[in-house]
Amino acid sequence: MHPSEVLFQGQRQPLLLPACDHYAGSEKLMRKSMALQQELGPVFDITFDCEDGAAAGQEREHALLVADLLNSEDNRYKRIGARLHDVGSEHFAHDVGIIVGNAAARLAYVVLPKPNGVADVLRAQQIINAIAEKSGRPAGSKPIPLHVLIETHGALHEVWEIAALPQVECLSFGIMDFVSAHYGAIPASAMRTPGQFTHPLVVRAKLEMVAACHAYDKVPSHNVTTDIKDSAVVANDATRAAGEFGFTRMWSIHPSQIKPVVKAFTPRVSEVNEASNILLEAMAADWGPIAQHGRLHDRASYRYYWAVLQRAKLAGLALPEAAAALVNQPESI
C-alpha cells in the first residue's frame, strides 16, 4: 500500500499547494511571471489579477487577455489562477463568462475577493460551475478550485463554514481590507510587521482563519508584504507566518519576493533527512511503532514527517534517493 493510504486511513489527506502565490496585474508582469515560472518550475503559483489589475473601463479587455494567456503554451504547468472581481460587482459575471468560459480547462483556481459570508461564496460557486460545465469542466468531475479572501467581518465570522465547502481549497487573509474595515480602530501599523503579528484583533483573525483551514484540510495563505525592496522583510514575514501562525502559503506581489517566500516555507535539509530516516524505518517495521535516538514514533509522527517530504518535493528540493522513491511511489487504484 502507498504510505498515504496507510497513514490516512478513513481520513482526508492534507491538501498541499505551492508555498508562494505570486500576483500579477499588468500584461508585462503577467508575461514576466510566466517566464519566471518556466525558469524555476512549478514551485510557485501565479494569480492573474482582474480586481486590481484591470484599468477602469478596460475590464472586458483585461479578462480577454487573462483567458488568452491561460490558454497559451507559456502556461506550461497549469499552475495559474485568476482573481475575479467580487461577486457583487457588475464585472464579476463578465470575468466568469470570459475567463472560465474560454479557459476552464487551463485554470488552476479562481480567487474570490470580498465575500461577506458563505452565501456570497456559494453564489459565486454556482455561477462559476454553470459556466465551467458549458465549457467542458463539469463540477461533478473535477471542479475549478475556489480560493477565498477573508477580509470582511462577515467572512471572518463565517470562516469555518467557508472552509468546510468541498470546492474551496485555500483561504487567504486580506490584511489591508480587514484593517481598513475597522475605520481607524486598528492602526495602519497593523498592516505591516511587527504590528501585523502583535495586534490582538489581527492576530485573532489570522489564527481563526488558519484554525478553520487546518480543521478542514485546506490551505491557509498569508497576506502580502508591501515592502518590495527589502527581501529580508519578506523572509522574516514568511518565517513568522509559517512558524508562529501555521500558514502554509503566502502571497507575493513582486518577483523578488518569490524566492524568499518559497525558501521560508521549505523544510530544512536536516528535517528532510530526519523525516526520510524515520519513515524508511517505519516502513521496514510495517508502520508499527519504532524508537529512534531514544524517541518513540508512531503513525501520528509518521503523518507529520510524511507531510515534510511532500512539502519538500513540492518546493523542488532534492530528496534522498530512498525517500524520493517512497514519495514518488504511485498510489494503488
Phi and psi in degrees as GROMACS dihedral restraints (atoms count N, CA, C in turn):
[ dihedral_restraints ]
;  ai    aj    ak    al  type     phi  dphi    fc
    3     4     5     6     1   -66.9    20    10
    4     5     6     7     1   142.4    20    10
    6     7     8     9     1   -50.6    20    10
    7     8     9    10     1   -39.9    20    10
    9    10    11    12     1   -65.0    20    10
   10    11    12    13     1   -31.0    20    10
   12    13    14    15     1   -70.7    20    10
   13    14    15    16     1   -33.5    20    10
   15    16    17    18     1   -73.3    20    10
   16    17    18    19     1   -43.0    20    10
   18    19    20    21     1   -82.9    20    10
   19    20    21    22     1   -20.4    20    10
   21    22    23    24     1  -123.5    20    10
   22    23    24    25     1    38.3    20    10
   24    25    26    27     1   -58.4    20    10
   25    26    27    28     1   121.0    20    10
   27    28    29    30     1    71.6    20    10
   28    29    30    31     1     9.2    20    10
   30    31    32    33     1  -121.3    20    10
   31    32    33    34     1   153.5    20    10
   33    34    35    36     1   -67.7    20    10
   34    35    36    37     1   136.2    20    10
   36    37    38    39     1   -83.4    20    10
   37    38    39    40     1   142.6    20    10
   39    40    41    42     1   -62.5    20    10
   40    41    42    43     1   138.2    20    10
   42    43    44    45     1   -83.3    20    10
   43    44    45    46     1   133.1    20    10
   45    46    47    48     1  -121.2    20    10
   46    47    48    49     1   133.4    20    10
   48    49    50    51     1  -127.5    20    10
   49    50    51    52     1   159.5    20    10
   51    52    53    54     1   -50.9    20    10
   52    53    54    55     1   142.1    20    10
   54    55    56    57     1   -69.7    20    10
   55    56    57    58     1   -22.4    20    10
   57    58    59    60     1  -114.7    20    10
   58    59    60    61     1   132.1    20    10
   60    61    62    63     1  -114.2    20    10
   61    62    63    64     1   103.7    20    10
   63    64    65    66     1   -95.0    20    10
   64    65    66    67     1   124.6    20    10
   66    67    68    69     1   -96.2    20    10
   67    68    69    70     1   136.0    20    10
   69    70    71    72     1  -140.1    20    10
   70    71    72    73     1   134.0    20    10
   72    73    74    75     1  -111.5    20    10
   73    74    75    76     1   -44.7    20    10
   75    76    77    78     1   -84.5    20    10
   76    77    78    79     1   159.6    20    10
   78    79    80    81     1   -58.9    20    10
   79    80    81    82     1   -42.0    20    10
   81    82    83    84     1   -58.8    20    10
   82    83    84    85     1   -46.0    20    10
   84    85    86    87     1   -73.7    20    10
   85    86    87    88     1   -31.8    20    10
   87    88    89    90     1   -63.5    20    10
   88    89    90    91     1   -47.2    20    10
   90    91    92    93     1   -66.8    20    10
   91    92    93    94     1   -38.0    20    10
   93    94    95    96     1   -63.4    20    10
   94    95    96    97     1   -40.5    20    10
   96    97    98    99     1   -65.6    20    10
   97    98    99   100     1   -40.4    20    10
   99   100   101   102     1   -64.5    20    10
  100   101   102   103     1   -40.2    20    10
  102   103   104   105     1   -64.0    20    10
  103   104   105   106     1   -39.7    20    10
  105   106   107   108     1   -68.3    20    10
  106   107   108   109     1   -36.9    20    10
  108   109   110   111     1   -65.0    20    10
  109   110   111   112     1   -38.6    20    10
  111   112   113   114     1   -65.4    20    10
  112   113   114   115     1   -33.6    20    10
  114   115   116   117     1   -73.1    20    10
  115   116   117   118     1   -45.8    20    10
  117   118   119   120     1   -89.4    20    10
  118   119   120   121     1   -19.2    20    10
  120   121   122   123     1    93.0    20    10
  121   122   123   124     1   178.6    20    10
  123   124   125   126     1   -79.6    20    10
  124   125   126   127     1    46.5    20    10
  126   127   128   129     1   -86.5    20    10
  127   128   129   130     1    -6.8    20    10
  129   130   131   132     1  -143.2    20    10
  130   131   132   133     1   152.1    20    10
  132   133   134   135     1   -92.8    20    10
  133   134   135   136     1   160.0    20    10
  135   136   137   138     1  -120.4    20    10
  136   137   138   139     1   135.7    20    10
  138   139   140   141     1  -117.3    20    10
  139   140   141   142     1   116.0    20    10
  141   142   143   144     1   -78.2    20    10
  142   143   144   145     1   128.8    20    10
  144   145   146   147     1  -101.5    20    10
  145   146   147   148     1   114.3    20    10
  147   148   149   150     1   -91.7    20    10
  148   149   150   151     1   -31.9    20    10
  150   151   152   153     1   -64.7    20    10
  151   152   153   154     1   -52.0    20    10
  153   154   155   156     1  -103.4    20    10
  154   155   156   157     1   -12.7    20    10
  156   157   158   159     1   -84.8    20    10
  157   158   159   160     1   -27.6    20    10
  159   160   161   162     1   -81.5    20    10
  160   161   162   163     1   129.8    20    10
  162   163   164   165     1   -69.4    20    10
  163   164   165   166     1   147.0    20    10
  165   166   167   168     1   -56.6    20    10
  166   167   168   169     1   128.9    20    10
  168   169   170   171     1    87.4    20    10
  169   170   171   172     1    -8.4    20    10
  171   172   173   174     1  -116.8    20    10
  172   173   174   175     1    23.9    20    10
  174   175   176   177     1   -62.8    20    10
  175   176   177   178     1   -41.7    20    10
  177   178   179   180     1   -65.6    20    10
  178   179   180   181     1   -45.2    20    10
  180   181   182   183     1   -62.3    20    10
  181   182   183   184     1   -37.8    20    10
  183   184   185   186     1   -65.7    20    10
  184   185   186   187     1   -43.1    20    10
  186   187   188   189     1   -62.7    20    10
  187   188   189   190     1   -39.2    20    10
  189   190   191   192     1   -63.4    20    10
  190   191   192   193     1   -39.7    20    10
  192   193   194   195     1   -62.1    20    10
  193   194   195   196     1   -45.5    20    10
  195   196   197   198     1   -58.6    20    10
  196   197   198   199     1   -46.0    20    10
  198   199   200   201     1   -62.0    20    10
  199   200   201   202     1   -41.7    20    10
  201   202   203   204     1   -62.9    20    10
  202   203   204   205     1   -43.3    20    10
  204   205   206   207     1   -68.3    20    10
  205   206   207   208     1   -37.8    20    10
  207   208   209   210     1   -61.6    20    10
  208   209   210   211     1   -36.6    20    10
  210   211   212   213     1   -84.9    20    10
  211   212   213   214     1    -4.3    20    10
  213   214   215   216     1   -78.9    20    10
  214   215   216   217     1   163.8    20    10
  216   217   218   219     1   -65.9    20    10
  217   218   219   220     1   -19.4    20    10
  219   220   221   222     1   -70.0    20    10
  220   221   222   223     1   -16.5    20    10
  222   223   224   225     1   -84.3    20    10
  223   224   225   226     1    63.6    20    10
  225   226   227   228     1   -66.2    20    10
  226   227   228   229     1   -39.0    20    10
  228   229   230   231     1  -101.1    20    10
  229   230   231   232     1    -2.4    20    10
  231   232   233   234     1    56.0    20    10
  232   233   234   235     1    38.7    20    10
  234   235   236   237     1  -116.9    20    10
  235   236   237   238     1    49.5    20    10
  237   238   239   240     1  -128.5    20    10
  238   239   240   241     1   130.6    20    10
  240   241   242   243     1  -117.6    20    10
  241   242   243   244     1  -174.6    20    10
  243   244   245   246     1  -141.1    20    10
  244   245   246   247     1   132.7    20    10
  246   247   248   249     1   -89.9    20    10
  247   248   249   250     1   119.7    20    10
  249   250   251   252     1   -87.1    20    10
  250   251   252   253     1   170.8    20    10
  252   253   254   255     1   -67.9    20    10
  253   254   255   256     1   159.6    20    10
  255   256   257   258     1   -67.2    20    10
  256   257   258   259     1   157.1    20    10
  258   259   260   261     1   -62.7    20    10
  259   260   261   262     1   -21.8    20    10
  261   262   263   264     1   -85.3    20    10
  262   263   264   265     1    -5.7    20    10
  264   265   266   267     1   -81.9    20    10
  265   266   267   268     1   148.7    20    10
  267   268   269   270     1   -65.7    20    10
  268   269   270   271     1   -17.9    20    10
  270   271   272   273     1   -91.2    20    10
  271   272   273   274     1    -8.5    20    10
  273   274   275   276     1   -60.7    20    10
  274   275   276   277     1   -51.7    20    10
  276   277   278   279     1   -61.3    20    10
  277   278   279   280     1   -36.6    20    10
  279   280   281   282     1   -66.9    20    10
  280   281   282   283     1   -42.0    20    10
  282   283   284   285     1   -56.6    20    10
  283   284   285   286     1   -48.7    20    10
  285   286   287   288     1   -63.8    20    10
  286   287   288   289     1   -46.3    20    10
  288   289   290   291     1   -59.8    20    10
  289   290   291   292     1   -40.3    20    10
  291   292   293   294     1   -82.4    20    10
  292   293   294   295     1   -50.6    20    10
  294   295   296   297     1   -76.9    20    10
  295   296   297   298     1   -53.0    20    10
  297   298   299   300     1   -69.7    20    10
  298   299   300   301     1   -39.3    20    10
  300   301   302   303     1   -62.7    20    10
  301   302   303   304     1   -30.7    20    10
  303   304   305   306     1  -108.3    20    10
  304   305   306   307     1   -17.0    20    10
  306   307   308   309     1  -138.0    20    10
  307   308   309   310     1    30.4    20    10
  309   310   311   312     1   -57.1    20    10
  310   311   312   313     1   -40.7    20    10
  312   313   314   315     1   -70.9    20    10
  313   314   315   316     1   -18.3    20    10
  315   316   317   318     1  -104.8    20    10
  316   317   318   319     1    -2.8    20    10
  318   319   320   321     1   -81.6    20    10
  319   320   321   322     1   129.1    20    10
  321   322   323   324     1   -77.3    20    10
  322   323   324   325     1   -32.8    20    10
  324   325   326   327     1  -175.5    20    10
  325   326   327   328     1   168.6    20    10
  327   328   329   330     1  -124.0    20    10
  328   329   330   331     1   145.4    20    10
  330   331   332   333     1  -104.9    20    10
  331   332   333   334     1   131.2    20    10
  333   334   335   336     1  -108.5    20    10
  334   335   336   337     1   108.8    20    10
  336   337   338   339     1   -86.6    20    10
  337   338   339   340     1   153.9    20    10
  339   340   341   342     1    53.2    20    10
  340   341   342   343     1    37.1    20    10
  342   343   344   345     1   -69.0    20    10
  343   344   345   346     1   145.5    20    10
  345   346   347   348     1   -90.9    20    10
  346   347   348   349     1    -0.7    20    10
  348   349   350   351     1   165.0    20    10
  349   350   351   352     1  -173.3    20    10
  351   352   353   354     1   -65.0    20    10
  352   353   354   355     1   -29.6    20    10
  354   355   356   357     1   -62.8    20    10
  355   356   357   358     1   -39.9    20    10
  357   358   359   360     1   -65.0    20    10
  358   359   360   361     1   -39.6    20    10
  360   361   362   363     1   -64.7    20    10
  361   362   363   364     1   -43.0    20    10
  363   364   365   366     1   -65.6    20    10
  364   365   366   367     1   -36.9    20    10
  366   367   368   369     1   -65.9    20    10
  367   368   369   370     1   -43.8    20    10
  369   370   371   372     1   -64.2    20    10
  370   371   372   373     1   -41.6    20    10
  372   373   374   375     1   -59.9    20    10
  373   374   375   376     1   -42.5    20    10
  375   376   377   378     1   -62.6    20    10
  376   377   378   379     1   -43.6    20    10
  378   379   380   381     1   -66.1    20    10
  379   380   381   382     1   -44.6    20    10
  381   382   383   384     1   -62.4    20    10
  382   383   384   385     1   -45.5    20    10
  384   385   386   387     1   -65.8    20    10
  385   386   387   388     1   -35.4    20    10
  387   388   389   390     1   -64.9    20    10
  388   389   390   391     1   -42.9    20    10
  390   391   392   393     1   -71.2    20    10
  391   392   393   394     1   -39.6    20    10
  393   394   395   396     1   -62.6    20    10
  394   395   396   397     1   -38.7    20    10
  396   397   398   399     1   -63.8    20    10
  397   398   399   400     1   -40.2    20    10
  399   400   401   402     1   -65.7    20    10
  400   401   402   403     1   -24.4    20    10
  402   403   404   405     1   -95.4    20    10
  403   404   405   406     1     8.9    20    10
  405   406   407   408     1    92.5    20    10
  406   407   408   409     1    14.5    20    10
  408   409   410   411     1  -128.0    20    10
  409   410   411   412     1    76.6    20    10
  411   412   413   414     1   -68.0    20    10
  412   413   414   415     1   148.3    20    10
  414   415   416   417     1   -65.1    20    10
  415   416   417   418     1   -23.8    20    10
  417   418   419   420     1   -70.5    20    10
  418   419   420   421     1   -21.7    20    10
  420   421   422   423     1   -96.0    20    10
  421   422   423   424     1   -78.9    20    10
  423   424   425   426     1  -136.8    20    10
  424   425   426   427     1    88.1    20    10
  426   427   428   429     1   -66.7    20    10
  427   428   429   430     1   159.0    20    10
  429   430   431   432     1   -67.4    20    10
  430   431   432   433     1   121.8    20    10
  432   433   434   435     1   -62.1    20    10
  433   434   435   436     1   146.1    20    10
  435   436   437   438     1  -108.2    20    10
  436   437   438   439     1   131.5    20    10
  438   439   440   441     1  -111.4    20    10
  439   440   441   442     1   126.9    20    10
  441   442   443   444     1  -115.2    20    10
  442   443   444   445     1   130.5    20    10
  444   445   446   447     1   -84.4    20    10
  445   446   447   448     1   126.2    20    10
  447   448   449   450     1  -100.3    20    10
  448   449   450   451     1   100.3    20    10
  450   451   452   453     1  -145.5    20    10
  451   452   453   454     1     6.2    20    10
  453   454   455   456     1  -121.7    20    10
  454   455   456   457     1   161.6    20    10
  456   457   458   459     1   -60.9    20    10
  457   458   459   460     1   -41.3    20    10
  459   460   461   462     1   -65.8    20    10
  460   461   462   463     1   -41.6    20    10
  462   463   464   465     1   -65.7    20    10
  463   464   465   466     1   -40.2    20    10
  465   466   467   468     1   -65.7    20    10
  466   467   468   469     1   -39.5    20    10
  468   469   470   471     1   -62.4    20    10
  469   470   471   472     1   -33.0    20    10
  471   472   473   474     1  -111.9    20    10
  472   473   474   475     1    25.8    20    10
  474   475   476   477     1   -63.4    20    10
  475   476   477   478     1   -33.0    20    10
  477   478   479   480     1   -68.3    20    10
  478   479   480   481     1   -38.3    20    10
  480   481   482   483     1   -67.4    20    10
  481   482   483   484     1   -37.6    20    10
  483   484   485   486     1   -66.6    20    10
  484   485   486   487     1   -44.9    20    10
  486   487   488   489     1   -63.3    20    10
  487   488   489   490     1   -27.1    20    10
  489   490   491   492     1   -75.9    20    10
  490   491   492   493     1   -15.0    20    10
  492   493   494   495     1   -66.8    20    10
  493   494   495   496     1   126.8    20    10
  495   496   497   498     1   -58.3    20    10
  496   497   498   499     1   -33.9    20    10
  498   499   500   501     1   -79.6    20    10
  499   500   501   502     1   -15.9    20    10
  501   502   503   504     1   -78.6    20    10
  502   503   504   505     1   127.4    20    10
  504   505   506   507     1  -115.8    20    10
  505   506   507   508     1   -13.1    20    10
  507   508   509   510     1  -151.6    20    10
  508   509   510   511     1   140.2    20    10
  510   511   512   513     1  -117.1    20    10
  511   512   513   514     1   134.9    20    10
  513   514   515   516     1  -117.2    20    10
  514   515   516   517     1   140.6    20    10
  516   517   518   519     1   -90.5    20    10
  517   518   519   520     1   123.2    20    10
  519   520   521   522     1   -99.2    20    10
  520   521   522   523     1    89.9    20    10
  522   523   524   525     1   -68.3    20    10
  523   524   525   526     1   -38.7    20    10
  525   526   527   528     1   -68.9    20    10
  526   527   528   529     1   -43.2    20    10
  528   529   530   531     1   -67.7    20    10
  529   530   531   532     1   -36.8    20    10
  531   532   533   534     1   -64.0    20    10
  532   533   534   535     1   -47.2    20    10
  534   535   536   537     1   -64.9    20    10
  535   536   537   538     1   -42.8    20    10
  537   538   539   540     1   -61.6    20    10
  538   539   540   541     1   -31.0    20    10
  540   541   542   543     1   -67.8    20    10
  541   542   543   544     1    -8.9    20    10
  543   544   545   546     1   -95.5    20    10
  544   545   546   547     1     0.7    20    10
  546   547   548   549     1    49.5    20    10
  547   548   549   550     1    48.6    20    10
  549   550   551   552     1    94.2    20    10
  550   551   552   553     1   -11.9    20    10
  552   553   554   555     1   -69.1    20    10
  553   554   555   556     1   -27.1    20    10
  555   556   557   558     1  -108.9    20    10
  556   557   558   559     1   127.8    20    10
  558   559   560   561     1   -69.4    20    10
  559   560   561   562     1   156.8    20    10
  561   562   563   564     1   -60.4    20    10
  562   563   564   565     1   -26.1    20    10
  564   565   566   567     1   -62.5    20    10
  565   566   567   568     1   -18.6    20    10
  567   568   569   570     1   -77.6    20    10
  568   569   570   571     1    -4.6    20    10
  570   571   572   573     1   -82.7    20    10
  571   572   573   574     1    -9.3    20    10
  573   574   575   576     1  -139.7    20    10
  574   575   576   577     1   173.4    20    10
  576   577   578   579     1   -76.3    20    10
  577   578   579   580     1   141.1    20    10
  579   580   581   582     1   -88.9    20    10
  580   581   582   583     1    -9.7    20    10
  582   583   584   585     1   -57.3    20    10
  583   584   585   586     1   -35.8    20    10
  585   586   587   588     1   -66.8    20    10
  586   587   588   589     1   -16.6    20    10
  588   589   590   591     1  -106.0    20    10
  589   590   591   592     1     1.9    20    10
  591   592   593   594     1  -127.9    20    10
  592   593   594   595     1   -26.4    20    10
  594   595   596   597     1   -66.2    20    10
  595   596   597   598     1   126.9    20    10
  597   598   599   600     1   -55.6    20    10
  598   599   600   601     1   -42.3    20    10
  600   601   602   603     1   -69.1    20    10
  601   602   603   604     1   -36.6    20    10
  603   604   605   606     1   -72.4    20    10
  604   605   606   607     1   -43.7    20    10
  606   607   608   609     1   -59.4    20    10
  607   608   609   610     1   -45.6    20    10
  609   610   611   612     1   -60.0    20    10
  610   611   612   613     1   -41.9    20    10
  612   613   614   615     1   -65.1    20    10
  613   614   615   616     1   -45.0    20    10
  615   616   617   618     1   -62.5    20    10
  616   617   618   619     1   -46.5    20    10
  618   619   620   621     1   -65.1    20    10
  619   620   621   622     1   -37.4    20    10
  621   622   623   624     1   -64.7    20    10
  622   623   624   625     1   -42.5    20    10
  624   625   626   627     1   -66.6    20    10
  625   626   627   628     1   -44.2    20    10
  627   628   629   630     1   -64.4    20    10
  628   629   630   631     1   -42.0    20    10
  630   631   632   633     1   -61.3    20    10
  631   632   633   634     1   -41.9    20    10
  633   634   635   636     1   -63.2    20    10
  634   635   636   637     1   -41.3    20    10
  636   637   638   639     1   -61.0    20    10
  637   638   639   640     1   -49.7    20    10
  639   640   641   642     1   -68.9    20    10
  640   641   642   643     1   -28.5    20    10
  642   643   644   645     1   -65.2    20    10
  643   644   645   646     1   -31.4    20    10
  645   646   647   648     1  -112.8    20    10
  646   647   648   649     1    17.2    20    10
  648   649   650   651     1    56.8    20    10
  649   650   651   652     1    44.6    20    10
  651   652   653   654     1  -109.5    20    10
  652   653   654   655     1   168.6    20    10
  654   655   656   657     1   -97.3    20    10
  655   656   657   658     1   121.2    20    10
  657   658   659   660     1   -90.0    20    10
  658   659   660   661     1   125.8    20    10
  660   661   662   663     1  -112.8    20    10
  661   662   663   664     1   129.3    20    10
  663   664   665   666     1   -81.6    20    10
  664   665   666   667     1   154.9    20    10
  666   667   668   669     1   -70.4    20    10
  667   668   669   670     1   173.6    20    10
  669   670   671   672     1   -71.6    20    10
  670   671   672   673     1   158.6    20    10
  672   673   674   675     1  -102.5    20    10
  673   674   675   676     1   119.4    20    10
  675   676   677   678     1   -77.5    20    10
  676   677   678   679     1   -14.5    20    10
  678   679   680   681     1   -79.6    20    10
  679   680   681   682     1   108.1    20    10
  681   682   683   684     1  -100.3    20    10
  682   683   684   685     1     3.5    20    10
  684   685   686   687     1  -102.1    20    10
  685   686   687   688     1   -27.0    20    10
  687   688   689   690     1  -111.7    20    10
  688   689   690   691     1   104.5    20    10
  690   691   692   693     1   -66.9    20    10
  691   692   693   694     1   -23.4    20    10
  693   694   695   696     1   -64.9    20    10
  694   695   696   697     1   -34.7    20    10
  696   697   698   699     1   -65.9    20    10
  697   698   699   700     1   -43.4    20    10
  699   700   701   702     1   -61.8    20    10
  700   701   702   703     1   -46.2    20    10
  702   703   704   705     1   -61.5    20    10
  703   704   705   706     1   -41.7    20    10
  705   706   707   708     1   -64.0    20    10
  706   707   708   709     1   -44.9    20    10
  708   709   710   711     1   -61.6    20    10
  709   710   711   712     1   -44.0    20    10
  711   712   713   714     1   -65.4    20    10
  712   713   714   715     1   -41.2    20    10
  714   715   716   717     1   -63.7    20    10
  715   716   717   718     1   -42.4    20    10
  717   718   719   720     1   -69.9    20    10
  718   719   720   721     1   -39.4    20    10
  720   721   722   723     1   -60.7    20    10
  721   722   723   724     1   -41.1    20    10
  723   724   725   726     1   -76.7    20    10
  724   725   726   727     1   -48.9    20    10
  726   727   728   729     1   -78.6    20    10
  727   728   729   730     1   -32.0    20    10
  729   730   731   732     1  -104.6    20    10
  730   731   732   733     1   -23.0    20    10
  732   733   734   735     1  -119.5    20    10
  733   734   735   736     1    -8.6    20    10
  735   736   737   738     1    82.3    20    10
  736   737   738   739     1    14.6    20    10
  738   739   740   741     1   -71.2    20    10
  739   740   741   742     1   149.2    20    10
  741   742   743   744     1  -120.8    20    10
  742   743   744   745     1     9.0    20    10
  744   745   746   747     1  -159.4    20    10
  745   746   747   748     1   156.0    20    10
  747   748   749   750     1  -152.6    20    10
  748   749   750   751     1   148.6    20    10
  750   751   752   753     1   -76.9    20    10
  751   752   753   754     1   154.0    20    10
  753   754   755   756     1  -130.4    20    10
  754   755   756   757     1   142.1    20    10
  756   757   758   759     1  -123.1    20    10
  757   758   759   760     1     7.2    20    10
  759   760   761   762     1  -149.0    20    10
  760   761   762   763     1   141.1    20    10
  762   763   764   765     1   -53.9    20    10
  763   764   765   766     1   -30.9    20    10
  765   766   767   768     1   -68.6    20    10
  766   767   768   769     1   -14.5    20    10
  768   769   770   771     1   -87.3    20    10
  769   770   771   772     1   -16.2    20    10
  771   772   773   774     1   -63.0    20    10
  772   773   774   775     1   -53.3    20    10
  774   775   776   777     1   -62.9    20    10
  775   776   777   778     1   -44.0    20    10
  777   778   779   780     1   -60.5    20    10
  778   779   780   781     1   -37.5    20    10
  780   781   782   783     1   -66.6    20    10
  781   782   783   784     1   -48.4    20    10
  783   784   785   786     1   -59.3    20    10
  784   785   786   787     1   -43.8    20    10
  786   787   788   789     1   -63.0    20    10
  787   788   789   790     1   -42.3    20    10
  789   790   791   792     1   -63.8    20    10
  790   791   792   793     1   -32.6    20    10
  792   793   794   795     1   -94.1    20    10
  793   794   795   796     1    -3.2    20    10
  795   796   797   798     1   -87.7    20    10
  796   797   798   799     1   131.5    20    10
  798   799   800   801     1   -57.9    20    10
  799   800   801   802     1   145.6    20    10
  801   802   803   804     1   -70.9    20    10
  802   803   804   805     1   154.8    20    10
  804   805   806   807     1   -57.7    20    10
  805   806   807   808     1   -40.1    20    10
  807   808   809   810     1   -61.7    20    10
  808   809   810   811     1   -38.6    20    10
  810   811   812   813     1   -70.8    20    10
  811   812   813   814     1   -36.6    20    10
  813   814   815   816     1   -63.9    20    10
  814   815   816   817     1   -43.0    20    10
  816   817   818   819     1   -64.6    20    10
  817   818   819   820     1   -41.0    20    10
  819   820   821   822     1   -63.0    20    10
  820   821   822   823     1   -44.9    20    10
  822   823   824   825     1   -60.9    20    10
  823   824   825   826     1   -41.6    20    10
  825   826   827   828     1   -61.3    20    10
  826   827   828   829     1   -47.9    20    10
  828   829   830   831     1   -62.8    20    10
  829   830   831   832     1   -43.6    20    10
  831   832   833   834     1   -65.3    20    10
  832   833   834   835     1   -45.3    20    10
  834   835   836   837     1   -70.5    20    10
  835   836   837   838     1   -36.2    20    10
  837   838   839   840     1   -67.1    20    10
  838   839   840   841     1   -39.2    20    10
  840   841   842   843     1   -68.3    20    10
  841   842   843   844     1   -37.8    20    10
  843   844   845   846     1   -63.7    20    10
  844   845   846   847     1   -42.2    20    10
  846   847   848   849     1   -63.0    20    10
  847   848   849   850     1   -39.9    20    10
  849   850   851   852     1   -63.9    20    10
  850   851   852   853     1   -26.0    20    10
  852   853   854   855     1   -95.5    20    10
  853   854   855   856     1    19.5    20    10
  855   856   857   858     1    55.2    20    10
  856   857   858   859     1    34.6    20    10
  858   859   860   861     1    67.6    20    10
  859   860   861   862     1    20.1    20    10
  861   862   863   864     1   -82.2    20    10
  862   863   864   865     1   175.7    20    10
  864   865   866   867     1   -63.1    20    10
  865   866   867   868     1   146.5    20    10
  867   868   869   870     1  -134.8    20    10
  868   869   870   871     1   164.1    20    10
  870   871   872   873     1  -121.8    20    10
  871   872   873   874     1   126.0    20    10
  873   874   875   876     1  -133.1    20    10
  874   875   876   877     1   125.5    20    10
  876   877   878   879     1    53.4    20    10
  877   878   879   880     1    38.3    20    10
  879   880   881   882     1    79.4    20    10
  880   881   882   883     1     8.3    20    10
  882   883   884   885     1  -118.8    20    10
  883   884   885   886     1   137.4    20    10
  885   886   887   888     1   -81.3    20    10
  886   887   888   889     1   137.6    20    10
  888   889   890   891     1  -130.1    20    10
  889   890   891   892     1   140.1    20    10
  891   892   893   894     1  -139.1    20    10
  892   893   894   895     1  -162.3    20    10
  894   895   896   897     1   -65.4    20    10
  895   896   897   898     1   -24.4    20    10
  897   898   899   900     1   -64.2    20    10
  898   899   900   901     1   -48.6    20    10
  900   901   902   903     1   -72.9    20    10
  901   902   903   904     1   -29.6    20    10
  903   904   905   906     1   -61.2    20    10
  904   905   906   907     1   -38.9    20    10
  906   907   908   909     1   -62.8    20    10
  907   908   909   910     1   -38.9    20    10
  909   910   911   912     1   -62.4    20    10
  910   911   912   913     1   -49.9    20    10
  912   913   914   915     1   -71.4    20    10
  913   914   915   916     1   -26.7    20    10
  915   916   917   918     1   -65.1    20    10
  916   917   918   919     1   -39.8    20    10
  918   919   920   921     1   -65.3    20    10
  919   920   921   922     1   -34.4    20    10
  921   922   923   924     1   -59.8    20    10
  922   923   924   925     1   -47.3    20    10
  924   925   926   927     1   -65.0    20    10
  925   926   927   928     1   -39.4    20    10
  927   928   929   930     1   -63.8    20    10
  928   929   930   931     1   -43.0    20    10
  930   931   932   933     1   -66.1    20    10
  931   932   933   934     1   -38.6    20    10
  933   934   935   936     1   -64.1    20    10
  934   935   936   937     1   -42.8    20    10
  936   937   938   939     1   -62.8    20    10
  937   938   939   940     1   -42.4    20    10
  939   940   941   942     1   -63.3    20    10
  940   941   942   943     1   -32.0    20    10
  942   943   944   945     1   -84.2    20    10
  943   944   945   946     1     0.1    20    10
  945   946   947   948     1    81.5    20    10
  946   947   948   949     1    16.3    20    10
  948   949   950   951     1   -77.8    20    10
  949   950   951   952     1   137.1    20    10
  951   952   953   954     1   -69.3    20    10
  952   953   954   955     1   127.2    20    10
  954   955   956   957     1   -99.9    20    10
  955   956   957   958     1   152.7    20    10
  957   958   959   960     1   -54.3    20    10
  958   959   960   961     1   148.2    20    10
  960   961   962   963     1   -54.6    20    10
  961   962   963   964     1   -47.7    20    10
  963   964   965   966     1   -65.8    20    10
  964   965   966   967     1   -38.1    20    10
  966   967   968   969     1   -69.0    20    10
  967   968   969   970     1   -38.0    20    10
  969   970   971   972     1   -61.8    20    10
  970   971   972   973     1   -40.3    20    10
  972   973   974   975     1   -64.1    20    10
  973   974   975   976     1   -36.8    20    10
  975   976   977   978     1   -67.1    20    10
  976   977   978   979     1   -46.2    20    10
  978   979   980   981     1   -67.3    20    10
  979   980   981   982     1   -37.3    20    10
  981   982   983   984     1   -85.8    20    10
  982   983   984   985     1    -1.1    20    10
  984   985   986   987     1   -61.6    20    10
  985   986   987   988     1   127.1    20    10
  987   988   989   990     1   -68.3    20    10
  988   989   990   991     1   144.0    20    10
  990   991   992   993     1   -74.3    20    10
  991   992   993   994     1   148.6    20    10
  993   994   995   996     1   -71.2    20    10
  994   995   996   997     1   150.6    20    10
